[in-house]
């Protein structure tokens, strides 16, 4: 019973962690360009 309740929560946690990492990579790539005025906002 516990696993039935926890499994969807764990799946969501892992999905959100993956999204967070992808957003961090995008931020790390784009922010320096924006700060150096090499990219239009």
Helices and strands as residue ranges (DSSP letters): H 2-35
